[in-house]
């Protein structure tokens, strides 16, 4: 049975006649406005928390995987650049040293 506002009002009126308006107001304020089927239970909230945690864990894993991939690519590029730069520097210094020994 679905409780609508009309039924809530009728219940309030009858409670007010039997218990008085103050007690009827207190009692009605403790009832959910749309019925108990729309109220989340602790079990519902626990299940929602579990599902949200699973989604965040999956998102975190995807982000970490993407970050690791980008980090590996960046380190690889940096290492390659440093090796070629250092090789070029060594060859240049060797040529300068050779030229200096021949000139001297």
C-alpha positions as CSV (number, residue, x, y, z in Angstrom):
1,X,0.0,0.0,0.0
2,X,1.4,3.4,-1.0
3,X,0.9,6.2,1.4
4,X,0.2,9.5,-0.2
5,X,-0.2,13.0,1.3
6,X,-4.0,12.6,1.6
7,X,-3.5,9.4,3.7
8,X,-0.8,11.1,5.8
9,X,-3.1,14.0,6.5
10,X,-6.1,11.8,7.5
11,X,-3.8,9.8,9.8
12,X,-2.6,13.1,11.3
13,X,-6.1,14.3,11.9
14,X,-7.1,11.1,13.6
15,X,-3.9,11.1,15.7
16,X,-4.6,14.7,16.7
17,X,-8.1,13.7,17.9
18,X,-6.8,10.8,19.9
19,X,-3.4,12.0,21.1
20,X,-3.5,15.7,20.7
21,X,-1.9,17.9,18.1
22,X,1.6,18.0,19.6
23,X,1.9,14.3,19.9
24,X,0.4,13.8,16.5
25,X,2.9,16.2,14.9
26,X,5.8,14.5,16.6
27,X,4.6,11.1,15.4
28,X,3.9,12.2,11.8
29,X,7.3,13.9,11.6
30,X,9.0,10.5,12.3
31,X,7.3,8.9,9.3
32,X,9.0,9.1,5.9
33,X,7.1,11.4,3.5
34,X,7.0,8.9,0.6
35,X,6.7,5.6,2.4
36,X,9.2,3.1,3.7
37,X,10.0,1.6,0.2
38,X,11.8,4.9,-0.7
39,X,14.0,4.8,2.5
40,X,17.5,3.5,2.1
41,X,18.6,0.9,4.7
42,X,22.0,0.5,6.2
43,X,22.4,-2.6,4.0
44,X,21.6,-0.5,0.9
45,X,24.2,2.1,1.9
46,X,26.8,-0.6,2.5
47,X,26.2,-2.1,-0.9
48,X,26.4,1.3,-2.5
49,X,29.6,2.0,-0.7
50,X,31.0,-1.3,-1.9
51,X,30.1,-0.6,-5.5
52,X,31.5,2.9,-5.4
53,X,34.8,1.6,-3.8
54,X,35.0,-1.0,-6.6
55,X,34.6,1.6,-9.3
56,X,37.2,3.9,-7.7
57,X,39.6,1.0,-7.4
58,X,39.2,0.2,-11.1
59,X,39.6,3.8,-12.0
60,X,42.7,4.1,-9.9
61,X,44.2,1.0,-11.5
62,X,43.5,2.4,-15.0
63,X,45.1,5.8,-14.1
64,X,48.2,4.1,-12.6
65,X,48.6,1.9,-15.7
66,X,48.3,5.0,-17.9
67,X,50.8,6.9,-15.8
68,X,53.3,4.1,-15.7
69,X,53.1,3.8,-19.5
70,X,53.7,7.5,-19.9
71,X,56.5,7.4,-17.4
72,X,58.2,4.5,-19.1
73,X,57.9,6.3,-22.5
74,X,59.3,9.6,-21.1
75,X,62.2,7.9,-19.4
76,X,63.0,5.9,-22.5
77,X,63.0,9.1,-24.7
78,X,65.1,10.9,-22.1
79,X,67.6,8.1,-21.9
80,X,67.9,7.8,-25.7
81,X,68.4,11.6,-26.0
82,X,71.1,11.6,-23.3
83,X,73.0,8.7,-24.8
84,X,73.1,10.3,-28.3
85,X,74.1,13.7,-26.8
86,X,76.9,12.1,-24.8
87,X,78.1,10.1,-27.7
88,X,78.2,13.2,-29.9
89,X,80.1,15.1,-27.1
90,X,82.7,12.3,-26.8
91,X,83.2,12.2,-30.5
92,X,83.6,16.0,-30.7
93,X,86.0,16.0,-27.8
94,X,88.0,13.2,-29.3
95,X,88.3,15.1,-32.6
96,X,89.4,18.2,-30.7
97,X,92.0,16.2,-28.8
98,X,93.3,14.6,-32.0
99,X,93.5,18.0,-33.7
100,X,95.3,19.4,-30.7
101,X,97.9,16.6,-30.7
102,X,98.5,16.9,-34.4
103,X,98.9,20.7,-34.3
104,X,101.3,20.7,-31.3
